[in-house]
């Protein structure tokens, strides 16, 4: 029997008696429990925040009422949390637990939170019901332990994967049109047994049709698929989520056709994925292509500057056609250029409050599970903006801002372009759609993708068109393997995504450091940094490098808070000019001689993506291979003739 997994639970501020009680419950767990609780105890507010950020395997947090502050220096000071806790002594004791809960929910929304207090539990539950899973009165918290277990179990559940697995165990006689179902057409064959041996018969035992009963329909989910999609929405911070089985190409076409009507003007990145072009053509859109900033030295495109977006919207405003404009953008390009989506939406909505946004985050599905990345995701930004628009303090800020602008100011394009605009909270409506190539950055089989929606007007304006587009581009015979893998991929990132992304960043940092430290590697390979791929006018922080031996990753977090464009550190783009090899030749050499696969090259660069499946051994092997190539270049250079050397240098 396999050992039960341990679920770490952070216990904050508990006095000795409750600690012992919880430990007794831990020892007297039910034989039916799927997990073992592994408690981690801290006493202070600051220690709790540090533990939340450092303990990647946490699954739940229990906050006891009596919190103290020790005014210690936070180990993770770059999160800028000192300002939030510096005045803890001035915070009423009754508010420290709720405040800590709010902060932890912002940093790691996947964690289950519980508050145990001897205060007014009814009032706290009314005020903060969305922050905490449950609020317990100290004298009657017998249900704390089963609540923790149940909360973890709910995230661990994979409704559709479980349904498929259970279906595969049924004694089914197949009389519908799917000979491969139950694997019988393979078992009874003299010629394709190797196919069954290679893929395993379980994958065929699970094959069936939605029309035959037993499993849910993707086109009209009412059972386990519906539950799986609801769990995905919770995990990725969306109002609604939909599984897609024909990749993000299909997801993009669905979203475009749901949002765009014939004749609508669509502003989009000229460098967007080809599926957007196809979707826009099918929708009958009038497309206004916007040019991203060029990186001519490396044959790479960046992002579309916000100034260009605002300028184009003002052009349509002056022409009286603003009401027909929609917006489509690529957030996180192939090369890792990341937009400040919150600022993009805020300033665009200030000009056109009706805008709907479609962000193609094909390469960014992992980002929700790290607090630094999350603020650059469309779903994370939508949540922040919705809360902001409902905040009276923001309304006061907007009123002061709008008082500075009169009709003449709105006619002055240069002033608008040079001003950081605020959207009118009484007019702006958040209509945000995101497509994820889940299979590209998370554990999902090929073609597994998702659409995430945060649309305050979905029922009123989009629902009918969305479902029509979804049915148009979705097979009536979807792969249950893909759907089950989407369900399992969601489970993985909810349970351990924070740790996986942290580890991912650490591996990327290691690779950066090694390539920039050793003279032989530096001679032939240069990691392109933010100063190479993001022009200075888009870097308000003036940060030139994300990785520093003294400050660590602090620069990346600073950039994500301030700059118009950031660079994803897990995208390692190498300038290979000094090798004398073209990008295509270099890629072929890596694959054919060293069995290293990469996605993209330009004439003088190669892109390496560090993902959640990358191991330290992979990184070490990659460094070894680069060293071999560098040594080959050294030997070749020693044997150059004068003419060959001149050609090589050119």
TAKA-V569206 format. One record per backbone hydrogen bond with DSSP energy under -0.5 kcal/mol. CO is the residue of the C=O (numbers start at 1). NH is the residue of the N-H. E is the energy in kcal/mol with one decimal. If there is no record, write none. Layout:
co=CO nh=NH e=E
co=CO nh=NH e=E
This chain:
co=5 nh=36 e=-2.4
co=6 nh=8 e=-0.6
co=7 nh=38 e=-2.5
co=8 nh=59 e=-2.7
co=8 nh=60 e=-1.1
co=9 nh=11 e=-0.5
co=9 nh=40 e=-2.9
co=10 nh=12 e=-0.6
co=10 nh=62 e=-3.3
co=11 nh=13 e=-0.5
co=11 nh=42 e=-2.4
co=12 nh=64 e=-2.9
co=15 nh=19 e=-1.7
co=16 nh=20 e=-2.5
co=17 nh=21 e=-2.4
co=18 nh=22 e=-2.7
co=19 nh=23 e=-2.3
co=20 nh=24 e=-2.3
co=21 nh=25 e=-2.2
co=22 nh=26 e=-2.3
co=23 nh=27 e=-2.1
co=24 nh=28 e=-2.1
co=26 nh=29 e=-0.9
co=30 nh=33 e=-1.5
co=34 nh=5 e=-0.6
co=36 nh=7 e=-3.3
co=37 nh=39 e=-0.5
co=38 nh=9 e=-1.6
co=40 nh=11 e=-3.4
co=42 nh=13 e=-2.5
co=43 nh=68 e=-0.9
co=44 nh=48 e=-1.8
co=45 nh=49 e=-1.7
co=46 nh=50 e=-2.5
co=47 nh=51 e=-2.8
co=48 nh=52 e=-2.1
co=49 nh=53 e=-1.9
co=50 nh=54 e=-2.4
co=51 nh=55 e=-2.6
co=54 nh=56 e=-1.4
co=55 nh=58 e=-1.3
co=56 nh=499 e=-0.5
co=57 nh=8 e=-1.0
co=59 nh=112 e=-1.7
co=60 nh=10 e=-2.5
co=61 nh=63 e=-0.5
co=61 nh=114 e=-2.4
co=62 nh=12 e=-3.2
co=62 nh=64 e=-0.6
co=63 nh=116 e=-3.0
co=65 nh=67 e=-1.8
co=68 nh=45 e=-2.2
co=74 nh=77 e=-0.9
co=76 nh=79 e=-2.0
co=77 nh=80 e=-2.1
co=81 nh=84 e=-0.7
co=81 nh=85 e=-1.4
co=82 nh=85 e=-0.5
co=82 nh=86 e=-2.1
co=85 nh=88 e=-1.6
co=87 nh=90 e=-1.5
co=87 nh=91 e=-0.5
co=88 nh=91 e=-1.4
co=92 nh=95 e=-1.9
co=92 nh=96 e=-0.7
co=93 nh=96 e=-0.9
co=93 nh=97 e=-0.6
co=95 nh=99 e=-2.4
co=96 nh=100 e=-2.6
co=97 nh=101 e=-2.4
co=98 nh=102 e=-2.2
co=99 nh=103 e=-2.1
co=100 nh=104 e=-2.7
co=101 nh=105 e=-2.3
co=102 nh=106 e=-1.6
co=103 nh=107 e=-2.2
co=104 nh=108 e=-3.3
co=108 nh=111 e=-1.8
co=112 nh=61 e=-2.6
co=113 nh=133 e=-3.0
co=113 nh=134 e=-1.0
co=114 nh=63 e=-3.3
co=115 nh=136 e=-3.5
co=116 nh=65 e=-1.8
co=117 nh=138 e=-2.5
co=119 nh=121 e=-1.6
co=120 nh=124 e=-2.2
co=121 nh=125 e=-2.7
co=122 nh=126 e=-1.9
co=123 nh=127 e=-2.0
co=124 nh=128 e=-3.1
co=125 nh=129 e=-0.7
co=128 nh=131 e=-1.0
co=128 nh=132 e=-1.8
co=134 nh=115 e=-1.8
co=136 nh=117 e=-2.5
co=137 nh=140 e=-1.9
co=138 nh=141 e=-0.6
co=141 nh=144 e=-1.8
co=143 nh=147 e=-1.8
co=144 nh=148 e=-2.5
co=145 nh=149 e=-2.4
co=146 nh=150 e=-2.5
co=147 nh=151 e=-2.6
co=148 nh=152 e=-2.2
co=149 nh=153 e=-2.4
co=150 nh=154 e=-2.3
co=151 nh=155 e=-1.3
co=152 nh=156 e=-2.1
co=153 nh=157 e=-2.0
co=158 nh=162 e=-2.8
co=159 nh=163 e=-1.8
co=160 nh=164 e=-2.6
co=161 nh=165 e=-2.5
co=162 nh=166 e=-2.6
co=163 nh=167 e=-2.2
co=164 nh=168 e=-1.8
co=165 nh=169 e=-0.5
co=166 nh=169 e=-1.0
co=167 nh=170 e=-1.6
co=170 nh=172 e=-1.6
co=172 nh=174 e=-0.6
co=173 nh=175 e=-0.6
co=176 nh=178 e=-2.3
co=178 nh=181 e=-2.0
co=179 nh=185 e=-1.1
co=180 nh=183 e=-2.4
co=181 nh=184 e=-1.1
co=183 nh=186 e=-0.7
co=183 nh=187 e=-2.6
co=184 nh=188 e=-2.2
co=186 nh=189 e=-1.5
co=192 nh=195 e=-0.8
co=192 nh=196 e=-1.1
co=193 nh=197 e=-2.2
co=194 nh=198 e=-2.3
co=195 nh=199 e=-2.1
co=196 nh=200 e=-1.9
co=200 nh=203 e=-0.9
co=201 nh=204 e=-0.8
co=201 nh=205 e=-2.1
co=202 nh=206 e=-1.3
co=204 nh=182 e=-1.8
co=204 nh=183 e=-0.6
co=204 nh=207 e=-1.0
co=209 nh=212 e=-1.4
co=210 nh=213 e=-1.0
co=218 nh=221 e=-0.5
co=223 nh=227 e=-2.0
co=224 nh=228 e=-2.3
co=225 nh=229 e=-2.2
co=226 nh=230 e=-1.9
co=227 nh=231 e=-2.2
co=228 nh=232 e=-1.8
co=229 nh=233 e=-2.1
co=230 nh=234 e=-1.9
co=231 nh=235 e=-2.4
co=232 nh=236 e=-2.5
co=233 nh=238 e=-2.7
co=234 nh=237 e=-0.8
co=240 nh=453 e=-2.9
co=242 nh=451 e=-2.2
co=244 nh=449 e=-2.5
co=246 nh=250 e=-1.3
co=247 nh=251 e=-1.8
co=248 nh=252 e=-3.0
co=249 nh=253 e=-1.7
co=250 nh=254 e=-2.3
co=251 nh=255 e=-2.5
co=252 nh=256 e=-2.7
co=253 nh=257 e=-2.3
co=254 nh=258 e=-1.7
co=255 nh=259 e=-1.7
co=256 nh=260 e=-2.4
co=261 nh=264 e=-2.5
co=264 nh=266 e=-0.5
co=264 nh=286 e=-3.3
co=265 nh=267 e=-0.5
co=265 nh=326 e=-3.2
co=266 nh=268 e=-0.6
co=266 nh=288 e=-3.0
co=267 nh=328 e=-3.0
co=268 nh=290 e=-3.1
co=269 nh=272 e=-2.0
co=273 nh=276 e=-1.7
co=273 nh=277 e=-0.9
co=274 nh=278 e=-2.1
co=275 nh=279 e=-2.6
co=276 nh=280 e=-2.9
co=277 nh=281 e=-2.1
co=278 nh=282 e=-2.4
co=279 nh=283 e=-2.0
co=280 nh=284 e=-0.7
co=280 nh=285 e=-2.4
co=281 nh=284 e=-0.8
co=284 nh=263 e=-2.8
co=285 nh=287 e=-0.7
co=286 nh=266 e=-2.3
co=287 nh=289 e=-0.7
co=288 nh=268 e=-1.5
co=290 nh=270 e=-2.9
co=293 nh=302 e=-2.8
co=295 nh=298 e=-1.8
co=295 nh=299 e=-0.7
co=295 nh=300 e=-1.6
co=300 nh=295 e=-2.2
co=303 nh=293 e=-2.6
co=303 nh=305 e=-0.6
co=305 nh=308 e=-0.6
co=305 nh=309 e=-1.7
co=306 nh=310 e=-2.8
co=307 nh=311 e=-2.4
co=308 nh=312 e=-2.1
co=309 nh=313 e=-2.3
co=310 nh=314 e=-2.5
co=311 nh=315 e=-1.7
co=312 nh=316 e=-1.7
co=313 nh=317 e=-2.1
co=314 nh=318 e=-2.7
co=315 nh=319 e=-1.4
co=316 nh=321 e=-2.7
co=316 nh=322 e=-0.7
co=317 nh=320 e=-1.3
co=321 nh=324 e=-1.5
co=322 nh=325 e=-1.7
co=324 nh=265 e=-2.5
co=326 nh=267 e=-1.8
co=327 nh=358 e=-1.6
co=328 nh=269 e=-0.6
co=329 nh=331 e=-0.7
co=329 nh=360 e=-2.8
co=330 nh=332 e=-0.6
co=332 nh=363 e=-0.5
co=333 nh=336 e=-2.2
co=336 nh=338 e=-0.5
co=336 nh=568 e=-2.8
co=337 nh=332 e=-0.8
co=337 nh=333 e=-2.0
co=338 nh=566 e=-2.4
co=339 nh=341 e=-1.2
co=340 nh=344 e=-2.3
co=341 nh=345 e=-2.7
co=342 nh=346 e=-2.5
co=343 nh=347 e=-2.6
co=344 nh=348 e=-2.1
co=345 nh=349 e=-2.6
co=346 nh=350 e=-1.2
co=347 nh=351 e=-0.9
co=348 nh=351 e=-0.6
co=348 nh=352 e=-3.1
co=352 nh=355 e=-1.8
co=353 nh=429 e=-1.4
co=356 nh=327 e=-1.5
co=357 nh=433 e=-2.6
co=358 nh=329 e=-2.5
co=358 nh=360 e=-0.6
co=359 nh=361 e=-1.0
co=359 nh=435 e=-1.7
co=360 nh=331 e=-1.2
co=361 nh=364 e=-2.1
co=362 nh=437 e=-0.6
co=364 nh=367 e=-1.5
co=365 nh=368 e=-0.6
co=366 nh=369 e=-1.7
co=367 nh=370 e=-1.3
co=370 nh=374 e=-3.0
co=371 nh=375 e=-1.0
co=373 nh=376 e=-2.5
co=374 nh=377 e=-2.1
co=377 nh=381 e=-2.4
co=378 nh=382 e=-2.4
co=379 nh=383 e=-2.0
co=380 nh=384 e=-1.9
co=381 nh=385 e=-2.8
co=382 nh=386 e=-2.5
co=383 nh=387 e=-2.0
co=384 nh=388 e=-2.3
co=385 nh=389 e=-2.9
co=386 nh=390 e=-1.0
co=388 nh=391 e=-1.4
co=391 nh=394 e=-0.5
co=391 nh=395 e=-1.8
co=392 nh=396 e=-2.0
co=393 nh=397 e=-2.0
co=394 nh=398 e=-3.0
co=395 nh=399 e=-2.4
co=396 nh=400 e=-2.1
co=397 nh=401 e=-2.4
co=398 nh=402 e=-3.4
co=399 nh=403 e=-1.5
co=400 nh=404 e=-0.6
co=401 nh=404 e=-1.4
co=402 nh=405 e=-1.1
co=406 nh=410 e=-1.8
co=407 nh=411 e=-0.7
co=408 nh=411 e=-0.6
co=409 nh=412 e=-1.4
co=411 nh=413 e=-1.1
co=412 nh=416 e=-1.9
co=413 nh=417 e=-2.9
co=414 nh=418 e=-1.8
co=416 nh=419 e=-1.0
co=419 nh=421 e=-1.0
co=423 nh=425 e=-0.7
co=424 nh=427 e=-1.6
co=424 nh=428 e=-2.9
co=429 nh=431 e=-0.7
co=430 nh=456 e=-2.8
co=431 nh=357 e=-3.2
co=432 nh=454 e=-3.0
co=433 nh=359 e=-3.0
co=434 nh=452 e=-2.7
co=435 nh=361 e=-1.9
co=436 nh=438 e=-1.6
co=436 nh=450 e=-1.9
co=437 nh=440 e=-2.2
co=437 nh=441 e=-0.8
co=438 nh=441 e=-0.7
co=438 nh=442 e=-2.2
co=442 nh=444 e=-1.6
co=445 nh=448 e=-1.8
co=447 nh=247 e=-2.5
co=447 nh=449 e=-0.7
co=448 nh=439 e=-2.0
co=449 nh=244 e=-2.7
co=450 nh=436 e=-2.7
co=451 nh=242 e=-2.3
co=452 nh=434 e=-2.7
co=453 nh=239 e=-2.4
co=453 nh=240 e=-1.6
co=454 nh=432 e=-2.5
co=454 nh=456 e=-0.5
co=455 nh=458 e=-1.4
co=457 nh=461 e=-3.0
co=457 nh=462 e=-0.7
co=458 nh=462 e=-1.6
co=458 nh=463 e=-3.0
co=462 nh=466 e=-3.1
co=463 nh=467 e=-2.5
co=464 nh=468 e=-1.9
co=465 nh=469 e=-2.4
co=466 nh=470 e=-2.9
co=467 nh=471 e=-2.3
co=468 nh=472 e=-1.8
co=469 nh=473 e=-1.9
co=470 nh=474 e=-0.6
co=478 nh=480 e=-0.5
co=479 nh=483 e=-2.0
co=480 nh=484 e=-2.7
co=481 nh=485 e=-2.0
co=482 nh=486 e=-1.9
co=483 nh=487 e=-1.7
co=484 nh=488 e=-2.3
co=485 nh=489 e=-2.9
co=486 nh=490 e=-2.0
co=487 nh=491 e=-1.8
co=488 nh=492 e=-2.5
co=489 nh=493 e=-1.9
co=490 nh=494 e=-2.0
co=491 nh=495 e=-2.3
co=492 nh=496 e=-3.0
co=493 nh=497 e=-1.3
co=496 nh=500 e=-2.2
co=497 nh=501 e=-2.6
co=498 nh=502 e=-2.1
co=499 nh=503 e=-2.5
co=500 nh=504 e=-2.1
co=501 nh=505 e=-2.3
co=502 nh=506 e=-2.0
co=503 nh=507 e=-2.4
co=504 nh=508 e=-2.2
co=505 nh=509 e=-2.5
co=506 nh=510 e=-2.4
co=507 nh=511 e=-2.4
co=508 nh=512 e=-2.5
co=509 nh=513 e=-2.7
co=510 nh=514 e=-2.6
co=511 nh=515 e=-2.2
co=512 nh=516 e=-1.5
co=513 nh=517 e=-0.9
co=514 nh=517 e=-0.5
co=514 nh=518 e=-1.4
co=518 nh=522 e=-2.7
co=519 nh=523 e=-1.9
co=520 nh=524 e=-0.9
co=521 nh=524 e=-0.6
co=521 nh=525 e=-2.6
co=526 nh=575 e=-3.1
co=529 nh=532 e=-1.2
co=529 nh=533 e=-1.9
co=530 nh=534 e=-2.2
co=535 nh=538 e=-2.0
co=536 nh=539 e=-2.0
co=538 nh=540 e=-0.6
co=538 nh=564 e=-1.0
co=538 nh=565 e=-1.3
co=539 nh=542 e=-1.5
co=544 nh=531 e=-0.9
co=546 nh=548 e=-0.6
co=546 nh=555 e=-0.5
co=546 nh=556 e=-0.6
co=548 nh=552 e=-2.5
co=551 nh=554 e=-1.5
co=552 nh=548 e=-1.2
co=553 nh=556 e=-0.8
co=553 nh=557 e=-1.4
co=554 nh=558 e=-2.1
co=555 nh=559 e=-2.6
co=556 nh=560 e=-2.1
co=557 nh=561 e=-1.0
co=558 nh=561 e=-0.6
co=558 nh=562 e=-1.3
co=559 nh=563 e=-2.6
co=564 nh=340 e=-0.9
co=566 nh=338 e=-3.2
co=568 nh=571 e=-1.8
co=570 nh=572 e=-0.8
co=570 nh=610 e=-2.7
co=571 nh=573 e=-0.8
co=572 nh=574 e=-0.6
co=572 nh=608 e=-2.7
co=573 nh=528 e=-3.2
co=574 nh=576 e=-0.7
co=574 nh=606 e=-1.6
co=575 nh=526 e=-1.5
co=576 nh=579 e=-1.7
co=576 nh=580 e=-0.5
co=576 nh=581 e=-0.6
co=577 nh=580 e=-1.7
co=582 nh=586 e=-2.6
co=583 nh=587 e=-2.5
co=584 nh=588 e=-2.3
co=585 nh=589 e=-2.2
co=586 nh=590 e=-2.4
co=587 nh=591 e=-2.1
co=588 nh=592 e=-2.8
co=589 nh=593 e=-2.0
co=589 nh=594 e=-0.7
co=590 nh=594 e=-1.1
co=590 nh=596 e=-2.0
co=591 nh=595 e=-1.2
co=595 nh=597 e=-0.5
co=600 nh=607 e=-2.7
co=603 nh=583 e=-0.7
co=604 nh=576 e=-2.3
co=604 nh=577 e=-0.5
co=605 nh=602 e=-2.0
co=606 nh=574 e=-2.9
co=607 nh=599 e=-0.6
co=607 nh=600 e=-0.6
co=608 nh=572 e=-3.1
co=608 nh=610 e=-0.6
co=609 nh=611 e=-0.7
co=611 nh=614 e=-1.7
co=615 nh=619 e=-1.9
co=616 nh=620 e=-2.7
co=617 nh=621 e=-2.6
co=618 nh=622 e=-2.5
co=619 nh=623 e=-2.4
co=620 nh=624 e=-2.3
co=621 nh=625 e=-2.5
co=622 nh=626 e=-2.4
co=623 nh=627 e=-2.2
co=624 nh=628 e=-2.2
co=625 nh=629 e=-2.5
co=626 nh=630 e=-2.5
co=627 nh=631 e=-2.5
co=628 nh=632 e=-2.3
co=629 nh=633 e=-2.2
co=630 nh=634 e=-2.2
co=631 nh=635 e=-2.4
co=632 nh=636 e=-2.6
co=633 nh=637 e=-2.5
co=634 nh=638 e=-1.8
co=635 nh=639 e=-1.0
co=636 nh=639 e=-0.6
co=637 nh=640 e=-1.2
co=641 nh=645 e=-2.7
co=642 nh=646 e=-2.0
co=643 nh=647 e=-2.4
co=644 nh=648 e=-2.8
co=645 nh=649 e=-2.5
co=646 nh=650 e=-2.1
